[in-house]
Amino acid sequence: MPHRPIVIVTGASRGIGAAVARRLGESGAGVTLLARSEPRLEAAADAVRAAGGLAETVVGDVSDPEVCRETVERTLDRFGRIDGLVNNAGVIEPLSVTGVADLSRWRYNLEVNVYGPFALMRYASEALRKRHGRVVNVSSGAASRPIPAAGAYCAAKAALTHLTRVFAEEEPAVTALCVRPGVVDTAMQAVLRRQGPEHMPPEDAAFYQQLHEEGRLEPPEVPGRAIAWLVLHAPKEWSGSFLDYDDPMIAAPAAQPSW
Ligand SMILES: NC(=O)c1ccc[n+]([C@@H]2O[C@H](COP(=O)([O-])OP(=O)(O)OC[C@H]3O[C@@H](n4cnc5c(N)ncnc54)[C@H](OP(=O)(O)O)[C@@H]3O)[C@@H](O)[C@H]2O)c1
């Protein structure tokens, strides 16, 4: 396959990121998968290979800029180019109201959710420019909706969303956008159900329980295929925008069996 697209996916060991990587594998992509837990990451890489793609893994913490630099270098050494970057790795913790928040855990949330994506865009921008590539940053409704006890997460997603807009202005050769993946049945939602009642107002904690009990959480494959489609096919005119995973202009082509 001469024109195999090459994409970096962070947070690819489980949840939405693993689904993005697997769907990219189905399209024959070469994927560099980054996350901290090695066994899960290797299993996700095997799933990419089984789907028809190539996979490279980097075990590390995205909050460490050296890990981000190594991820870009390893991708270029192995595949020779970078067509896309999906900044998906994210943490919701600490769940805590601002008045009693642990300062170092609050800072770490921003390092994972904002500084890591920044460092990857920083190190990958030259390679992306050469390929007229794409950046898809996984944001959240929390970027614009205040969620009590999730101040670090809300601040981080708002910052990531706005950084994406800035990057889109700065890099006319690159298509850079943000996506809201919906409410998804992953470990992150389980954290909200487990820790929410201790930290959130009762009605907010109950909302996350109800999403689960009423079967309203999306399987990760649904936003996963939307994000994979975006990183391979988003048109240039969408650069700088904040899109919903279920917008028909994304969901319809993403649901097609082959692309
Ligand atoms: N689930 C939802 O309802 C929802 C809603 C809106 C937005 N999102 C966003 O969607 C993205 C994916 O979330 P998810 O729901 O799939 O969550 P998840 O199941 O908790 O997966 C998070 C992924 O990020 C990785 N990760 C976490 N911290 C990392 C770090 N410091 N360095 C490297 N990798 C790290 C995790 O792997 P390791 O633990 O192995 O490192 C895992 O692969 C996140 O950006 C999240 O904010 C999710």
The ligand as an ORCA input file, in Angstrom:
! r2SCAN-3c Opt
* xyz 0 1
  N     -15.856      9.040     28.066
  C     -16.532     10.169     27.906
  O     -17.750     10.233     28.173
  C     -15.833     11.395     27.368
  C     -16.593     12.556     27.197
  C     -15.984     13.702     26.692
  C     -14.642     13.671     26.378
  N     -13.913     12.531     26.554
  C     -12.488     12.569     26.190
  O     -12.153     11.462     25.384
  C     -10.778     11.148     25.568
  C     -10.621      9.651     25.815
  O     -11.269      9.334     27.025
  P     -11.901      7.903     27.376
  O     -13.286      8.157     27.743
  O     -11.559      6.921     26.306
  O     -11.097      7.620     28.723
  P     -10.278      6.363     29.278
  O     -10.978      5.090     28.967
  O      -9.964      6.711     30.669
  O      -8.954      6.363     28.383
  C      -7.981      7.372     28.533
  C      -6.769      6.971     27.717
  O      -5.758      7.977     27.927
  C      -4.585      7.345     28.410
  N      -3.897      8.238     29.311
  C      -4.389      8.789     30.455
  N      -3.443      9.540     31.028
  C      -2.337      9.451     30.241
  C      -1.033      9.998     30.337
  N      -0.667     10.772     31.354
  N      -0.143      9.699     29.362
  C      -0.492      8.898     28.331
  N      -1.716      8.361     28.190
  C      -2.628      8.631     29.148
  C      -5.057      6.056     29.089
  O      -4.068      5.047     29.086
  P      -3.046      4.730     30.282
  O      -3.828      4.787     31.548
  O      -2.544      3.387     29.887
  O      -1.992      5.785     30.193
  C      -6.180      5.634     28.146
  O      -5.653      4.978     27.020
  C     -10.280     12.012     26.708
  O      -9.587     13.130     26.197
  C     -11.565     12.478     27.390
  O     -11.413     13.695     28.040
  C     -14.483     11.401     27.046
*
